[in-house]
Amino acid sequence: MAGDLEVQAGRGVSARGLRIRLVATHPIQYQAPLFRAVAARSAWDFQVWYCHRATAEEQGDAGFGVPFEWDVPLLDGYESRLLDNAARRPGLHRFGGLSTPAMGDLLRRDRPDALIVQGWFYRAAWQAIVAAWRQGIPVLMRGDSILPRGVLTPRSFMTGAARRAFVPRFDACLAVGGRSREYFEHYGARPDRVFVVPHTIDAARLAAEAVRGEPCRKRWRAEAGFDDSTTVFLLAAKLVDVKRPLDFVEAVARAARTARVAGLIAGDGPLRQACERRARERQAPVKFLGFVNQSEIARAYVTADALVLPSDSETWGLVVNEAHVCGRAAIVSDAVGCAPDLIEPGRTGVVVPPRDPAALADAMIRLAADPSRLAAMGMEAQRRAVAWSPDRVADALLHALDRTLDERRSTP
């Protein structure tokens, strides 16, 4: 899928002065770098409309386990606007928690040339989509949903029928990767209207912090209780069931019986105590860091030798992008959405079945047995990470807008 992005980014981006608006739920640390790159690379009038500003408590309730504010800039470098959230119970974790009934009037006054909407699982998104359709404004939907695994339920058939009714109506679908593209096409999007606009991270900042941290690696490992001969696997995640942190602890315990391996967990959440208890019971060499904010996360990657993401449901997995930027390979489950795009087995990481600690332990043992090969995999992952930088993704987004608006004008 990185190849698709390269083709799109190489076609040239128009600098026509158009008004582009993007609707998003709330400021997020992973989205701001893309918005800054779009603003810097385009002469278009680009503005992000946020439906909510999350409190520290709300963010903690999302599974992080502790109230917090992100410690990197979320609103610098691009224009944004905070809309009035008229929901009776404002919040991010239910469909009706974001409501902007004045969206129609706002679009009528602002008169944008195109509207990008990020996701449709909140009321404000549909208020924006319906208002734009009524006013003839092109709508580009950006989403990271992937097709469900396993047996479909009756509800799945019902929601699938609904999606087949509205997905083809979008002027373009902006998929974050291969599985996201499959999702849009499965529900009726025309293949020529699906563009790959991947998730991205603040790669330049994180890579620079990792480089600065490398001279401290030996000391950081010693402080965590790891010696030079130990292969350290990192889990950077909320400690919630879907991330399968207990599988990680169990895999480390099994692998440590026959190999010099250890685990490092950067994250907090409802399963923190259960994970600590399991580590004690299984005598698993796992170090718990608790919640780690963005300005400190590079230290965790530098301390570790590889990332592990064993989730049994994950639309993408941006920690894999982070690990690769820091020169670390990744072991991911096949249920992680980015697996086909970012993991080439044996070159940038390893793919294992979900909910299978034994398979995960075997992967850890194999990688620990050949440190040179593991380091080479990390270098290759880092080399490929350039294709997923904010600048490259911004080019892909601007290309998608250009193509979509050109088609709109040429359609009688």
C-alpha positions as CSV (number, residue, x, y, z in Angstrom):
1,M,0.0,0.0,0.0
2,A,3.0,2.3,0.4
3,G,3.4,2.0,-3.3
4,D,0.0,3.4,-3.9
5,L,0.8,6.4,-1.8
6,E,4.0,7.0,-3.7
7,V,2.1,7.0,-7.0
8,Q,-0.4,9.5,-5.7
9,A,2.2,11.8,-4.2
10,G,4.1,12.0,-7.4
11,R,1.4,13.4,-9.6
12,G,1.7,17.0,-8.5
13,V,-0.6,18.9,-6.3
14,S,-2.7,21.9,-7.4
15,A,-2.4,25.2,-5.4
16,R,-5.7,26.6,-6.4
17,G,-7.2,28.8,-3.7
18,L,-10.1,26.7,-2.6
19,R,-11.9,26.6,0.7
20,I,-11.6,23.1,2.3
21,R,-13.1,22.3,5.7
22,L,-12.5,19.1,7.7
23,V,-14.8,17.9,10.5
24,A,-13.2,15.9,13.3
25,T,-14.3,14.9,16.8
26,H,-11.7,16.5,18.9
27,P,-7.9,17.4,18.8
28,I,-5.8,14.2,18.7
29,Q,-2.1,13.9,18.9
30,Y,-1.8,11.7,15.9
31,Q,-3.9,14.0,13.6
32,A,-2.3,17.3,14.2
33,P,0.9,16.5,12.2
34,L,-1.1,15.8,9.1
35,F,-3.2,19.0,9.5
36,R,0.0,21.1,9.9
37,A,1.5,19.5,6.8
38,V,-1.6,20.2,4.7
39,A,-1.6,23.8,5.8
40,A,2.1,24.2,5.0
41,R,1.9,22.6,1.6
42,S,-1.2,24.1,0.2
43,A,-2.4,27.6,-0.8
44,W,-5.9,26.4,-0.1
45,D,-8.0,27.9,2.7
46,F,-7.9,24.9,5.0
47,Q,-9.6,24.8,8.3
48,V,-10.4,22.0,10.8
49,W,-13.7,22.1,12.6
50,Y,-13.7,20.3,16.0
51,C,-16.9,19.2,17.6
52,H,-15.5,18.9,21.1
53,R,-12.5,19.6,23.4
54,A,-12.0,16.6,25.6
55,T,-11.2,17.1,29.3
56,A,-8.3,15.3,31.0
57,E,-10.9,13.1,32.7
58,E,-12.6,12.2,29.4
59,Q,-9.3,11.2,27.9
60,G,-8.5,9.0,30.9
61,D,-11.9,7.4,30.6
62,A,-11.1,6.3,27.1
63,G,-9.0,3.4,28.5
64,F,-5.8,5.2,29.5
65,G,-6.5,4.7,33.2
66,V,-5.4,8.2,34.3
67,P,-6.6,11.7,33.6
68,F,-4.1,13.5,31.4
69,E,-3.6,16.2,28.7
70,W,-1.4,15.5,25.7
71,D,2.0,17.3,26.2
72,V,2.6,18.1,22.6
73,P,0.9,20.9,20.6
74,L,-2.4,19.9,19.1
75,L,-3.6,23.2,17.5
76,D,-0.4,24.8,16.3
77,G,0.4,25.3,12.6
78,Y,-3.1,25.2,11.1
79,E,-6.4,27.0,11.4
80,S,-9.1,25.4,13.5
81,R,-12.4,26.2,15.0
82,L,-14.2,24.7,18.0
83,L,-17.9,24.3,17.3
84,D,-20.6,24.5,19.8
85,N,-21.5,21.0,21.1
86,A,-25.2,21.0,21.9
87,A,-25.4,17.4,23.1
88,R,-27.3,16.9,26.4
89,R,-24.5,14.8,27.6
90,P,-21.3,15.9,25.8
91,G,-18.7,13.2,25.4
92,L,-16.7,11.1,23.0
93,H,-17.9,7.6,23.8
94,R,-21.5,7.6,22.5
95,F,-23.0,8.5,19.2
96,G,-25.1,11.4,20.6
97,G,-22.2,12.9,22.6
98,L,-21.2,15.2,19.8
99,S,-24.0,17.3,18.3
100,T,-23.7,20.4,16.1
101,P,-27.3,21.3,14.9
102,A,-26.0,24.6,13.5
103,M,-23.8,22.8,11.0
104,G,-26.1,23.5,8.1
105,D,-26.1,27.3,8.8
106,L,-22.4,27.2,9.3
107,L,-21.8,25.5,5.9
108,R,-24.2,27.9,4.2
109,R,-22.3,30.9,5.5
110,D,-18.8,29.5,5.0
111,R,-19.5,28.0,1.5
112,P,-16.6,25.6,1.3
113,D,-15.6,24.0,-1.9
114,A,-15.3,20.6,-0.3
115,L,-16.0,19.0,3.1
116,I,-13.8,16.2,4.6
117,V,-15.5,14.3,7.4
118,Q,-13.4,12.0,9.7
119,G,-15.5,9.0,10.6
120,W,-19.3,8.6,10.8
121,F,-19.9,7.2,14.3
122,Y,-21.0,10.4,15.9
123,R,-24.1,12.6,15.3
124,A,-22.2,15.7,14.4
125,A,-20.6,13.8,11.4
126,W,-24.1,13.1,10.0
127,Q,-25.3,16.6,10.7
128,A,-22.4,17.8,8.5
129,I,-22.8,15.1,5.8
130,V,-26.5,15.6,5.4
131,A,-26.2,19.4,5.3
132,A,-23.4,19.2,2.7
133,W,-25.4,16.9,0.5
134,R,-28.4,19.2,0.7
135,Q,-26.2,22.2,-0.3
136,G,-24.4,20.4,-3.1
137,I,-21.0,20.4,-1.3
138,P,-18.7,17.5,-2.2
139,V,-18.1,15.2,0.8
140,L,-15.0,13.2,1.2
141,M,-15.2,10.5,4.0
142,R,-12.0,9.6,5.7
143,G,-12.2,6.4,7.8
144,D,-10.2,3.5,9.1
145,S,-12.9,0.9,9.6
146,I,-12.1,-2.6,8.5
147,L,-14.3,-5.6,7.7
148,P,-15.2,-7.8,10.7
149,R,-13.5,-11.1,11.2
150,G,-15.3,-14.3,11.9
151,V,-19.1,-15.0,11.8
152,L,-21.4,-12.2,10.9
153,T,-24.3,-11.4,13.2
154,P,-27.8,-10.4,12.1
155,R,-26.9,-6.9,13.2
156,S,-23.9,-6.9,10.9
157,F,-26.2,-7.7,8.0
158,M,-28.5,-4.8,8.9
159,T,-25.7,-2.3,9.3
160,G,-24.1,-3.5,6.2
161,A,-27.3,-2.8,4.2
162,A,-27.4,0.7,5.6
163,R,-23.7,1.3,4.6
164,R,-24.3,0.1,1.1
165,A,-27.0,2.8,0.9
166,F,-24.7,5.8,1.9
167,V,-21.1,4.8,1.1
168,P,-21.6,5.1,-2.7
169,R,-22.9,8.6,-2.2
170,F,-19.6,10.0,-1.0
171,D,-17.7,11.9,-3.6
172,A,-14.5,10.2,-2.4
173,C,-13.5,7.7,0.3
174,L,-10.1,8.3,2.0
175,A,-8.9,4.9,3.2
176,V,-6.0,4.7,5.7
177,G,-4.7,1.4,4.3
178,G,-5.4,-1.8,2.4
179,R,-8.0,-3.2,4.7
180,S,-9.7,0.2,4.9
181,R,-9.9,0.3,1.1
182,E,-11.4,-3.2,1.1
183,Y,-14.0,-2.0,3.6
184,F,-15.1,1.0,1.4
185,E,-15.2,-1.0,-1.8
186,H,-17.1,-3.8,0.0
187,Y,-19.8,-1.3,0.8
188,G,-20.1,0.0,-2.7
189,A,-17.5,2.7,-3.1
190,R,-16.3,3.0,-6.7
191,P,-12.6,1.8,-6.7
192,D,-11.6,5.0,-8.6
193,R,-13.1,7.1,-5.9
194,V,-11.1,5.4,-3.1
195,F,-7.8,7.1,-2.3
196,V,-5.2,6.0,0.2
197,V,-4.6,8.7,2.8
198,P,-2.9,6.8,5.6
199,H,-2.6,7.5,9.2
200,T,0.6,9.2,10.1
201,I,2.5,10.5,13.1
202,D,4.9,13.3,14.0
203,A,7.7,11.3,12.5
204,A,10.4,14.0,12.4
205,R,9.9,14.9,16.1
206,L,9.8,11.2,17.2
207,A,12.8,10.2,15.1
208,A,14.9,13.1,16.4
209,E,14.0,12.2,20.0
210,A,15.0,8.6,19.4
211,V,18.4,9.7,17.9
212,R,19.0,11.9,20.9
213,G,18.0,9.1,23.2
214,E,20.2,6.3,21.8
215,P,23.3,7.4,23.8
216,C,21.2,6.9,27.0
217,R,19.9,3.5,26.0
218,K,22.3,1.5,28.1
219,R,21.5,3.6,31.2
220,W,17.8,3.5,30.6
221,R,17.8,-0.3,30.3
222,A,19.8,-0.6,33.5
223,E,17.4,1.6,35.3
224,A,14.6,-0.7,34.1
225,G,16.5,-3.8,35.2
226,F,17.5,-5.0,31.7
227,D,21.1,-6.0,30.9
228,D,22.7,-5.8,27.4
229,S,22.0,-9.5,26.7
230,T,18.3,-9.3,27.2
231,T,15.9,-8.8,24.3
232,V,13.2,-6.4,25.5
233,F,9.7,-6.4,23.9
234,L,7.5,-3.3,24.3
235,L,3.8,-3.2,24.7
236,A,2.7,0.5,24.2
237,A,-1.1,0.4,24.7
238,K,-4.1,1.1,26.8
239,L,-4.4,-1.8,29.2
240,V,-7.8,-2.9,28.0
241,D,-9.0,-6.3,26.9
242,V,-9.1,-5.6,23.2
243,K,-5.3,-4.9,23.3
244,R,-4.7,-8.3,24.9
245,P,-2.1,-7.2,27.5
246,L,-2.5,-10.4,29.5
247,D,-1.5,-12.3,26.3
248,F,1.6,-10.2,26.2
249,V,2.5,-11.0,29.9
250,E,1.8,-14.7,29.3
251,A,4.0,-14.7,26.2
252,V,6.9,-13.1,28.0
253,A,6.6,-15.6,30.8
254,R,6.7,-18.5,28.3
255,A,9.5,-17.1,26.2
256,A,11.6,-16.3,29.3
257,R,11.8,-20.0,30.1
258,T,14.1,-20.6,27.2
259,A,15.4,-17.2,26.1
260,R,16.9,-14.0,27.5
261,V,13.7,-11.9,27.0
262,A,11.8,-9.4,29.1
263,G,8.7,-7.2,28.7
264,L,8.2,-3.5,29.0
265,I,4.7,-2.0,29.3
266,A,4.1,1.7,28.5
267,G,0.5,2.2,29.3
268,D,-2.2,2.1,32.0
269,G,-5.8,1.1,32.2
270,P,-8.4,-1.1,33.8
271,L,-6.3,-4.3,33.4
272,R,-3.1,-2.8,35.0
273,Q,-3.6,-4.7,38.3
274,A,-4.5,-8.0,36.5
275,C,-1.4,-7.7,34.4
276,E,0.8,-7.1,37.4
277,R,-0.8,-10.0,39.3
278,R,-0.3,-12.3,36.3
279,A,3.3,-11.2,36.0
280,R,4.0,-12.1,39.6
281,E,2.2,-15.4,39.4
282,R,4.0,-16.5,36.2
283,Q,7.3,-14.9,37.3
284,A,7.3,-13.0,34.1
285,P,10.1,-10.4,33.8
286,V,7.9,-7.4,32.9
287,K,8.5,-3.8,33.8
288,F,5.4,-1.5,34.1
289,L,6.0,2.2,33.3
290,G,2.4,3.3,33.6
291,F,1.0,6.0,31.3
292,V,3.7,7.6,29.1
293,N,2.9,10.9,27.3
294,Q,4.1,11.8,23.9
295,S,7.2,13.8,24.9
296,E,8.5,10.7,26.7
297,I,7.4,7.8,24.5
298,A,10.6,7.8,22.4
299,R,12.5,6.7,25.6
300,A,10.3,3.5,25.7
301,Y,11.1,2.6,22.1
302,V,14.8,3.3,22.5
303,T,14.9,1.1,25.7
304,A,13.2,-1.8,23.9
305,D,14.4,-3.9,21.0
306,A,11.0,-4.5,19.3
307,L,7.3,-3.6,19.7
308,V,4.5,-6.1,20.3
309,L,0.8,-5.3,19.4
310,P,-1.3,-8.5,20.1
311,S,-4.7,-6.9,19.8
312,D,-7.7,-9.0,18.7
313,S,-9.3,-6.0,17.1
314,E,-7.5,-2.9,15.8
315,T,-8.4,-0.7,12.9
316,W,-4.8,0.4,12.4
317,G,-2.2,0.5,15.2
318,L,-0.3,3.8,15.1
319,V,2.2,2.5,17.7
320,V,3.6,0.4,14.9
321,N,4.3,3.6,12.9
322,E,6.0,5.0,16.0
323,A,8.2,1.9,16.5
324,H,9.3,1.9,12.9
325,V,10.2,5.5,12.9
326,C,12.4,4.7,16.0
327,G,14.0,1.8,14.2
328,R,12.2,-1.0,15.9
329,A,10.6,-4.0,14.2
330,A,7.1,-5.1,15.4
331,I,5.3,-8.3,16.2
332,V,1.6,-7.7,15.5
333,S,-1.5,-10.0,15.5
334,D,-3.2,-10.6,12.2
335,A,-6.2,-8.7,13.6
336,V,-4.2,-5.4,13.6
337,G,-5.3,-3.3,10.6
338,C,-1.9,-2.1,9.6
339,A,-0.4,-5.6,9.3
340,P,-0.7,-5.9,5.5
341,D,0.7,-2.3,5.0
342,L,3.5,-2.0,7.5
343,I,4.6,-5.6,8.3
344,E,6.5,-7.6,5.7
345,P,7.2,-10.8,7.6
346,G,11.0,-11.3,8.2
347,R,11.7,-7.8,6.8
348,T,10.0,-5.3,9.1
349,G,8.4,-7.6,11.7
350,V,6.3,-10.7,12.4
351,V,2.6,-11.4,12.1
352,V,1.0,-13.9,14.6
353,P,-2.5,-15.1,15.2
354,P,-4.6,-13.1,17.8
355,R,-5.3,-14.6,21.2
356,D,-2.4,-17.0,20.9
357,P,0.2,-16.4,23.6
358,A,2.1,-19.5,22.6
359,A,2.6,-18.3,19.0
360,L,3.6,-14.9,20.3
361,A,6.1,-16.4,22.7
362,D,7.6,-18.5,19.8
363,A,8.0,-15.3,17.7
364,M,9.8,-13.6,20.7
365,I,12.1,-16.5,21.0
366,R,13.0,-16.6,17.3
367,L,13.8,-12.8,17.3
368,A,15.8,-13.0,20.5
369,A,17.9,-15.8,19.1
370,D,19.3,-13.5,16.3
371,P,19.8,-9.9,17.6
372,S,21.6,-8.8,14.4
373,R,18.7,-9.9,12.3
374,L,16.2,-8.1,14.6
375,A,18.3,-4.9,14.4
376,A,18.3,-5.2,10.6
377,M,14.6,-5.6,10.5
378,G,14.3,-2.4,12.6
379,M,16.5,-0.5,10.2
380,E,14.4,-1.7,7.2
381,A,11.2,-0.6,9.0
382,Q,12.7,2.8,9.6
383,R,13.7,3.2,6.0
384,R,10.2,2.4,4.8
385,A,8.6,4.7,7.4
386,V,9.5,7.7,5.2
387,A,6.6,6.8,2.9
388,W,4.2,7.4,5.7
389,S,5.5,10.8,6.8
390,P,3.0,13.7,7.3
391,D,4.3,15.5,4.2
392,R,3.8,12.4,2.0
393,V,0.3,11.8,3.4
394,A,-0.6,15.5,2.9
395,D,0.3,15.2,-0.7
396,A,-2.0,12.1,-1.0
397,L,-4.8,14.1,0.6
398,L,-4.4,17.1,-1.7
399,H,-4.2,14.8,-4.7
400,A,-7.5,13.1,-3.7
401,L,-9.1,16.6,-3.3
402,D,-7.8,17.6,-6.7
403,R,-9.1,14.5,-8.4
404,T,-12.5,14.7,-6.7
405,L,-13.1,18.3,-7.5
406,D,-12.0,17.9,-11.1
407,E,-14.5,15.0,-11.5
408,R,-17.2,17.0,-9.9
409,R,-16.7,19.9,-12.4
410,S,-16.5,17.6,-15.4
411,T,-19.7,15.7,-14.5
412,P,-22.7,17.3,-16.4
